[in-house]
C-alpha cells in the first residue's frame, strides 16, 4: 500500500524539527563603540589569562539585542547582548558571564556541539525510517506516533547534552573568577536576575520541566555556585571602583543610544547631574535632533574631564552629524590623538575631514583612514571613506580597491570582483595594493562559484523515490 500523499509532508516536517545549528550571530547586528570595546577588553583580560588563553586572541563582541543573553559561536569570540549590559548593575556581574562563556571556549563546546546534534539526529533518522515503514504498511497513525516519540527522544538527548555543557561551563567560570581574584558575588547576583526573569515570564522551575530546558535549573546553579564562591578568598572582595565607574558610564551611554529618548529622560532626568546621566541625555537629545541640548550635555562632560577622548568623540560626532564637520574637527582630532588612532574614532575623524569638502583636509583624511584600516581591516565604513578620499584626489585605482574591500565584507561579490579587476589593471605591478587586488579577485570568484553551485542544487528537482 502506498503512503497517503498528505502524510509525507507531515512526516518530513517532524523530522526537520530537530535540525540543529548555531547561527545566532549571523542574524543580529554588532554594536561597535571604542569605549565599550576597551572596557570589555579590560574586564575580560584577567579572566582570559586565568583560562590559559592567549591575550588578544579572545574577542568580546556586543550584539544589538534586548534579551539577557551571551554566547560563544566559533573561534574564541564571546558575544554579549546589549540587554545583558542593561540588566547588569555591577561590572562583576558581566565578568561572571564572561567567565562562564570562556568555560564554553576552553571546553570546546562549540566544536563538540556536533556530538550532541549527531546523537539526536541518529535517533530522528531511525524514527523516520520506522515511521515511513509503518505508514507504508498502512498504519499512518502508528507512523505519526513513532515519529513524535522519536522527535521527543532526540530533543531530550540533545537538551541533556547542552545541560551538561552548561554545568561544565559554570564550574570552569568559577575557577577562572577565583584565579583572577574576582568575587563570585556578581555571578550569583546575575543568576538571581535570570531566576527573577524566569518567574516573571512563567518558566517552570520544577524538575518535571527539566526535559525542555537547555540549561540546568537556575536555582540549582545558584546553590551549587554559592557553595564554591563562598569558600573562595575573593568572595568578600569588592568590585574595583574605577572599573565600576567606567561600566556605569558605558551602560548609560548604551541606554541613551538604544532606548527611546523619552524613556532615557525618565531614567536619567535633567535633575541628575552625574556623568552617566549627562552621557545618556546627550544621546537622547541627539536622537531627538535637539542638538543644542545635546551639546550642553557634552559640554558638561568635557568640563568635568577635558581629556576624556570618549567625551570629545561624542561632541565631535554630534557636530558632524548635525552638519557642522568643520566645528567637529578639533574635538575629533584630540580624541584620535588621545586614543593613539583608535580605528573607530579615526574613522569618524576621517569622515569629518572629508565632509568639510576642503581639499586641504584630504591628505590628513587619507593618513587617518589608512591607519584605521591597517589596525582594523573589518570596517566597511572606513574602507568606504578611504575610497571617497582616494577618488577626491584622483587616485581611481586605489578608490576602486577600497570599494572592493568594502564590498567583500558586505558579501557583494560581483561588485567586489568588478572593482578589484579595475584596480588590478591600474595599480603598479607587484605592489602590495596590486597583490591585494589579485587576492580579492580570486576570493570574489570563488565565492560567486560557490553561490552558483548552491543555487543550482536548490533548483534541481527532487527525485520521486
DAKA-V122556 format. One record per residue. N is the residue number from 0. RES is the residue in one letter. PHI is phi in degrees with one decimal (999 if undefined). NEAR is the number of other ideal C-beta (glycine too) atoms within 8 Angstrom. Layout:
BEGIN
N|RES|PHI|NEAR ; N|RES|PHI|NEAR
END
This chain:
BEGIN
0|X|999|5 ; 1|X|-81.2|4 ; 2|X|-67.6|10 ; 3|X|-56.0|8 ; 4|X|-60.3|5 ; 5|X|-75.7|6 ; 6|X|-82.4|12 ; 7|X|-57.5|9 ; 8|X|-58.3|7 ; 9|X|-68.3|9 ; 10|X|-63.1|15 ; 11|X|-68.5|8 ; 12|X|-64.7|8 ; 13|X|-65.3|11 ; 14|X|-63.3|13 ; 15|X|-70.8|7 ; 16|X|-65.1|7 ; 17|X|-104.8|12 ; 18|X|-66.9|5 ; 19|X|-121.5|8 ; 20|X|-154.3|5 ; 21|X|-109.0|7 ; 22|X|-137.1|6 ; 23|X|-59.7|9 ; 24|X|-67.9|11 ; 25|X|-63.2|5 ; 26|X|-93.7|5 ; 27|X|-123.1|9 ; 28|X|-92.9|5 ; 29|X|-90.4|9 ; 30|X|-97.1|10 ; 31|X|-120.4|6 ; 32|X|-151.7|11 ; 33|X|-59.4|12 ; 34|X|-66.7|11 ; 35|X|-64.3|12 ; 36|X|-64.5|12 ; 37|X|-65.1|8 ; 38|X|-66.2|11 ; 39|X|-62.1|13 ; 40|X|-64.8|9 ; 41|X|-68.5|8 ; 42|X|-66.0|14 ; 43|X|-87.7|14 ; 44|X|-54.4|9 ; 45|X|-66.6|9 ; 46|X|-75.2|16 ; 47|X|-61.1|12 ; 48|X|-63.8|10 ; 49|X|-63.8|12 ; 50|X|-81.1|12 ; 51|X|77.0|5 ; 52|X|-97.2|12 ; 53|X|-75.6|6 ; 54|X|-60.7|7 ; 55|X|90.8|4 ; 56|X|-91.9|6 ; 57|X|-108.3|13 ; 58|X|-105.8|7 ; 59|X|-113.4|13 ; 60|X|-117.3|10 ; 61|X|-90.6|16 ; 62|X|-110.1|13 ; 63|X|-79.1|9 ; 64|X|-152.3|9 ; 65|X|-74.4|7 ; 66|X|-74.0|6 ; 67|X|-90.8|9 ; 68|X|-158.8|8 ; 69|X|-154.8|11 ; 70|X|-161.9|10 ; 71|X|-114.5|12 ; 72|X|-146.2|10 ; 73|X|83.8|6 ; 74|X|61.9|5 ; 75|X|-124.5|9 ; 76|X|-118.0|11 ; 77|X|-106.8|16 ; 78|X|-103.1|13 ; 79|X|-117.7|15 ; 80|X|-74.3|14 ; 81|X|-60.3|14 ; 82|X|-63.2|11 ; 83|X|-68.7|13 ; 84|X|-62.3|13 ; 85|X|-65.9|11 ; 86|X|-75.9|8 ; 87|X|-76.6|14 ; 88|X|-114.0|4 ; 89|X|-136.9|11 ; 90|X|-59.1|14 ; 91|X|-62.5|13 ; 92|X|-65.8|14 ; 93|X|-68.3|17 ; 94|X|-63.6|15 ; 95|X|-63.2|15 ; 96|X|-67.1|14 ; 97|X|-61.3|16 ; 98|X|-59.7|17 ; 99|X|-61.6|14 ; 100|X|-66.1|14 ; 101|X|-64.9|18 ; 102|X|-62.2|16 ; 103|X|-67.6|13 ; 104|X|-64.5|15 ; 105|X|-68.4|10 ; 106|X|-80.2|11 ; 107|X|63.2|7 ; 108|X|-69.7|12 ; 109|X|-69.1|11 ; 110|X|-65.5|6 ; 111|X|-80.6|10 ; 112|X|-52.1|9 ; 113|X|-63.3|7 ; 114|X|-61.3|8 ; 115|X|-65.8|14 ; 116|X|-65.0|11 ; 117|X|-65.2|8 ; 118|X|-62.6|11 ; 119|X|-66.2|15 ; 120|X|-64.7|11 ; 121|X|-59.9|8 ; 122|X|-63.6|12 ; 123|X|-65.3|13 ; 124|X|-61.7|9 ; 125|X|-61.6|9 ; 126|X|-66.0|16 ; 127|X|-64.1|12 ; 128|X|-63.7|8 ; 129|X|-65.3|10 ; 130|X|-65.3|14 ; 131|X|-63.5|11 ; 132|X|-64.7|8 ; 133|X|-64.9|12 ; 134|X|-65.7|15 ; 135|X|-64.2|9 ; 136|X|-83.4|7 ; 137|X|93.1|6 ; 138|X|-124.6|8 ; 139|X|-61.7|11 ; 140|X|-65.4|6 ; 141|X|-64.4|9 ; 142|X|-61.5|14 ; 143|X|-64.9|13 ; 144|X|-65.0|8 ; 145|X|-61.2|12 ; 146|X|-67.1|14 ; 147|X|-62.8|9 ; 148|X|-64.5|9 ; 149|X|-64.4|15 ; 150|X|-62.1|14 ; 151|X|-62.7|8 ; 152|X|-65.1|10 ; 153|X|-63.9|14 ; 154|X|-65.2|10 ; 155|X|-61.8|9 ; 156|X|-64.4|12 ; 157|X|-67.6|14 ; 158|X|-66.8|12 ; 159|X|-61.7|8 ; 160|X|-61.5|12 ; 161|X|-69.1|11 ; 162|X|-64.3|13 ; 163|X|-63.6|8 ; 164|X|-63.3|13 ; 165|X|-63.5|11 ; 166|X|-63.4|10 ; 167|X|-63.1|11 ; 168|X|-67.5|14 ; 169|X|-59.1|14 ; 170|X|-64.9|10 ; 171|X|-64.6|15 ; 172|X|-60.9|15 ; 173|X|-62.7|15 ; 174|X|-63.5|9 ; 175|X|-69.8|14 ; 176|X|-60.9|19 ; 177|X|-62.3|13 ; 178|X|-62.8|7 ; 179|X|-83.2|11 ; 180|X|71.9|7 ; 181|X|-109.0|14 ; 182|X|-63.4|14 ; 183|X|-83.0|16 ; 184|X|-57.9|9 ; 185|X|-62.3|16 ; 186|X|-60.7|19 ; 187|X|-64.9|13 ; 188|X|-60.9|12 ; 189|X|-70.8|14 ; 190|X|-62.3|12 ; 191|X|-63.8|9 ; 192|X|-66.3|12 ; 193|X|-62.6|10 ; 194|X|-64.1|12 ; 195|X|-62.0|8 ; 196|X|-62.4|10 ; 197|X|-63.5|10 ; 198|X|-64.0|9 ; 199|X|-62.8|6 ; 200|X|-97.8|6 ; 201|X|78.5|5 ; 202|X|-73.6|8 ; 203|X|-70.6|6 ; 204|X|-102.4|10 ; 205|X|-78.8|6 ; 206|X|-65.3|5 ; 207|X|-63.4|6 ; 208|X|-83.4|10 ; 209|X|-61.5|10 ; 210|X|-55.6|7 ; 211|X|-92.3|5 ; 212|X|-97.2|10 ; 213|X|-84.5|6 ; 214|X|-117.5|9 ; 215|X|-62.3|11 ; 216|X|-57.0|10 ; 217|X|-60.9|12 ; 218|X|-61.0|8 ; 219|X|-66.9|8 ; 220|X|-64.1|13 ; 221|X|-61.8|12 ; 222|X|-62.2|8 ; 223|X|-65.8|9 ; 224|X|-72.9|14 ; 225|X|-58.2|9 ; 226|X|-60.0|8 ; 227|X|-70.4|11 ; 228|X|-66.3|15 ; 229|X|-66.9|7 ; 230|X|-83.6|6 ; 231|X|-79.5|12 ; 232|X|-59.4|5 ; 233|X|-84.6|11 ; 234|X|-54.5|11 ; 235|X|-90.2|5 ; 236|X|-73.9|8 ; 237|X|-81.0|6 ; 238|X|-64.5|10 ; 239|X|-55.1|7 ; 240|X|-57.9|7 ; 241|X|-66.4|6 ; 242|X|-65.7|11 ; 243|X|-64.1|11 ; 244|X|-63.1|8 ; 245|X|-64.1|10 ; 246|X|-64.2|14 ; 247|X|-61.5|9 ; 248|X|-66.5|12 ; 249|X|-63.2|13 ; 250|X|-61.1|12 ; 251|X|-68.6|13 ; 252|X|-66.2|16 ; 253|X|-65.1|14 ; 254|X|-63.9|13 ; 255|X|-62.8|16 ; 256|X|-74.2|8 ; 257|X|-97.2|9 ; 258|X|-79.7|10 ; 259|X|-64.1|5 ; 260|X|-52.3|10 ; 261|X|-62.3|6 ; 262|X|-69.6|8 ; 263|X|-60.7|15 ; 264|X|-69.6|11 ; 265|X|-76.2|7 ; 266|X|-75.7|9 ; 267|X|-122.3|14 ; 268|X|-67.9|8 ; 269|X|-57.7|5 ; 270|X|-74.9|4 ; 271|X|-88.5|7 ; 272|X|-102.8|6 ; 273|X|-74.5|6 ; 274|X|-61.8|9 ; 275|X|-57.9|12 ; 276|X|-67.7|12 ; 277|X|-58.9|13 ; 278|X|-60.4|15 ; 279|X|-62.7|15 ; 280|X|-66.9|16 ; 281|X|-58.3|15 ; 282|X|-68.5|14 ; 283|X|-62.5|14 ; 284|X|-66.0|13 ; 285|X|-62.8|12 ; 286|X|-63.6|9 ; 287|X|-88.8|7 ; 288|X|62.0|6 ; 289|X|-95.0|8 ; 290|X|-63.8|10 ; 291|X|-62.1|6 ; 292|X|-66.5|9 ; 293|X|-62.5|14 ; 294|X|-70.2|11 ; 295|X|-63.2|8 ; 296|X|-66.6|13 ; 297|X|-67.6|14 ; 298|X|-63.1|9 ; 299|X|-65.3|10 ; 300|X|-64.5|16 ; 301|X|-68.4|12 ; 302|X|-62.6|6 ; 303|X|-73.7|6 ; 304|X|-141.8|8 ; 305|X|-61.1|5 ; 306|X|-108.1|6 ; 307|X|-82.9|9 ; 308|X|-64.6|14 ; 309|X|-77.1|9 ; 310|X|-68.7|11 ; 311|X|-64.9|14 ; 312|X|-58.7|15 ; 313|X|-63.7|14 ; 314|X|-59.9|15 ; 315|X|-62.7|17 ; 316|X|-64.7|11 ; 317|X|-63.9|15 ; 318|X|-64.3|13 ; 319|X|-61.6|14 ; 320|X|-75.7|7 ; 321|X|-99.1|8 ; 322|X|87.1|4 ; 323|X|-123.8|8 ; 324|X|-61.6|12 ; 325|X|-61.4|7 ; 326|X|-71.5|7 ; 327|X|-77.1|15 ; 328|X|-60.6|14 ; 329|X|-59.1|8 ; 330|X|-66.3|12 ; 331|X|-69.7|17 ; 332|X|-63.4|9 ; 333|X|-68.0|11 ; 334|X|-62.2|15 ; 335|X|-64.2|14 ; 336|X|-66.4|7 ; 337|X|-66.2|9 ; 338|X|-97.5|10 ; 339|X|64.8|5 ; 340|X|63.3|11 ; 341|X|-54.4|10 ; 342|X|-56.0|13 ; 343|X|-69.1|13 ; 344|X|-71.6|15 ; 345|X|-61.1|15 ; 346|X|-66.2|14 ; 347|X|-64.5|13 ; 348|X|-62.5|15 ; 349|X|-60.6|16 ; 350|X|-60.2|11 ; 351|X|-64.1|14 ; 352|X|-60.5|15 ; 353|X|-69.2|14 ; 354|X|-65.1|8 ; 355|X|-68.7|10 ; 356|X|57.8|4 ; 357|X|-103.7|7 ; 358|X|-54.6|5 ; 359|X|-64.4|5 ; 360|X|-90.7|11 ; 361|X|-67.5|13 ; 362|X|-59.7|7 ; 363|X|-66.2|8 ; 364|X|-60.7|13 ; 365|X|-62.1|12 ; 366|X|-61.6|8 ; 367|X|-65.1|14 ; 368|X|-71.8|15 ; 369|X|-64.6|9 ; 370|X|-65.1|11 ; 371|X|-65.0|17 ; 372|X|-75.7|14 ; 373|X|-67.3|6 ; 374|X|-85.5|7 ; 375|X|-145.0|9 ; 376|X|-74.0|6 ; 377|X|-90.6|4 ; 378|X|-134.1|12 ; 379|X|-56.6|8 ; 380|X|-67.1|9 ; 381|X|-63.8|15 ; 382|X|-64.2|14 ; 383|X|-61.1|11 ; 384|X|-63.8|14 ; 385|X|-64.3|15 ; 386|X|-62.1|15 ; 387|X|-62.6|10 ; 388|X|-72.0|15 ; 389|X|-61.8|13 ; 390|X|-63.6|10 ; 391|X|-63.9|9 ; 392|X|-95.0|8 ; 393|X|82.3|5 ; 394|X|-94.1|8 ; 395|X|-70.6|9 ; 396|X|-58.0|12 ; 397|X|-74.2|12 ; 398|X|-63.8|12 ; 399|X|-68.0|14 ; 400|X|-65.8|17 ; 401|X|-62.2|13 ; 402|X|-63.6|14 ; 403|X|-63.2|17 ; 404|X|-59.9|13 ; 405|X|-61.3|13 ; 406|X|-69.5|12 ; 407|X|-62.0|13 ; 408|X|-65.5|9 ; 409|X|-90.2|7 ; 410|X|60.1|6 ; 411|X|-98.0|8 ; 412|X|-69.3|12 ; 413|X|-60.1|8 ; 414|X|-67.3|10 ; 415|X|-61.4|15 ; 416|X|-62.2|14 ; 417|X|-61.3|8 ; 418|X|-71.2|13 ; 419|X|-64.6|16 ; 420|X|-65.5|10 ; 421|X|-65.1|10 ; 422|X|-65.7|15 ; 423|X|-56.9|11 ; 424|X|-75.4|7 ; 425|X|-106.6|8 ; 426|X|-92.0|13 ; 427|X|-58.8|6 ; 428|X|-59.7|5 ; 429|X|87.1|5 ; 430|X|-72.3|8 ; 431|X|-55.8|5 ; 432|X|-65.7|12 ; 433|X|-62.1|12 ; 434|X|-66.0|9 ; 435|X|-66.4|10 ; 436|X|-61.0|15 ; 437|X|-64.9|10 ; 438|X|-60.4|8 ; 439|X|-65.2|15 ; 440|X|-57.7|12 ; 441|X|-67.3|8 ; 442|X|-63.9|10 ; 443|X|-63.4|15 ; 444|X|-62.8|9 ; 445|X|-62.8|8 ; 446|X|-68.0|10 ; 447|X|-65.1|11 ; 448|X|-63.4|8 ; 449|X|-62.8|8 ; 450|X|-65.5|9 ; 451|X|-63.0|8 ; 452|X|-64.2|8 ; 453|X|-64.5|8 ; 454|X|-65.0|8 ; 455|X|-63.8|8 ; 456|X|-65.1|7 ; 457|X|-68.8|6 ; 458|X|-83.5|5 ; 459|X|-69.1|6 ; 460|X|-67.2|3 ; 461|X|-77.4|4 ; 462|X|-68.2|4 ; 463|X|-84.4|3 ; 464|X|67.6|2
END
